[in-house]
Amino acid sequence: MIRKLALLIAAILMAASCAFAQEELTMDEAVDQIFRGTKAVGGAFLVAKEGEVVYERYYGVQQLTTKVPVHADTYFRCASVTKLVTGIGLMKMMDEGLLAPDEDISTYLGYTVRNPRYPETPITLRMLMSHTAGLNENSSYSAKSSLLRDMIDVERKARANFKNVKPGTQYAYSNFGAGITGSIVESVTGMDVSSYMRQFLFEPLGIDAAYHATQIENTQDLSATYNKKGKLYAAPSYMLRQEYIQEALPDKHYRVTVGSLLIRPRDLMKLGIALGGDGTVNGVRVLSEEAIAMMREEQHFETTGITPDSPYSFFTIRQDTLLEGKRVYGHQGTDEGVVCNLYVEPESQMVIVVMSNGCNTTRENGIMRMTRRLTALAAQEFFE
């Protein structure tokens, strides 16, 4: 009996000691511990509240061979957060009257885009940006030599590139659809999509970002990317050798806006602050309040003509499990070991940016475990 009591007391004391040690961790130490736990090569974590950055932490290295530390000016690849940033650019074009959410995209591309099984149903930007256009990412999409018009023009062999589903009625996440929006930007503006976004969205905000490595200003700060096992996936030198033609080629540039954006953490945070607030950042209007409301709007047949099964509104996902009792808006990006998350909670104007150039990409209920833990830490430190 005495032995059991002694063991119980020892266990209680050990638990108390561990809890005390945990409480003694500084915010930086706790963040680093989370990055280490995911075997991150490099990472960045930023938190904003009511339009101001209240915390930032940089971890690890840009490249294992050079051992240059990650810092505020390190460029990370965004993976699918590229879609959200592209969405902000598209909404800006809507604000300016260059695009309309429910216009037939045939108007912009200059030929008739239809699912041959549903020839009377136009495909719209709302459908592309809510992932309900019914596109099929088959061998044609996978072949880099394919031309966009050959895949979606109803007068050509388009049938195999569409599912047997009426556009707008079924949600299915689509890289193809996101890429088509980049081609639409090029068709309407006469500029390649990366140059257009740099000139009309990024530069007014003091952001240096690009959809291709050759366009960023400080290529020495470009991070390598690694897979989830820590093996090199793409070195900066490789990225810089890839060809990108700076002219409007909508038939060929239908992959640019899928996941290739390179951006610095603070610059991504600027866009998050605009999305989480009234559409402004540092006094500069990015989007109208109406456009911000549209990016948070739920789809419904009666109001938008789109299935309510889609969690997306204009490349913005609604998440109800990241913060207890709160709905957040944003996007997640992953590719090999690359992770990028941008989420905003409008009520508190909390904005979370998480970036890594390579880590373990374990998910919990669809969101990176790393992001869940970092968000919980930030919520406790700054918002509860």
WOVEN-V323328 format. One line per field, one symbol per residue. burial: 1 if it has 24 or more other ideal C-beta (glycine too) atoms within 12 Angstrom, else 0. A space follows every 10 residues. Layout:
burial = ???
//
This chain:
burial = 0000000000 0000000000 0000000001 1111100111 1111111110 1011111111 1111000101 1011111111 1111111111 1111100110 1111110110 1111110100 1111111111 1111111001 1000011110 1111000100 1110111111 1111111111 1111111110 1111111101 1100101111 1111110010 1111111101 0011110010 0001000111 1111111111 1111111111 1111111111 1000011000 1101111110 0001111001 1111111110 0110011111 1111111111 1111110111 1111111111 1000001111 1111111110 0110
//
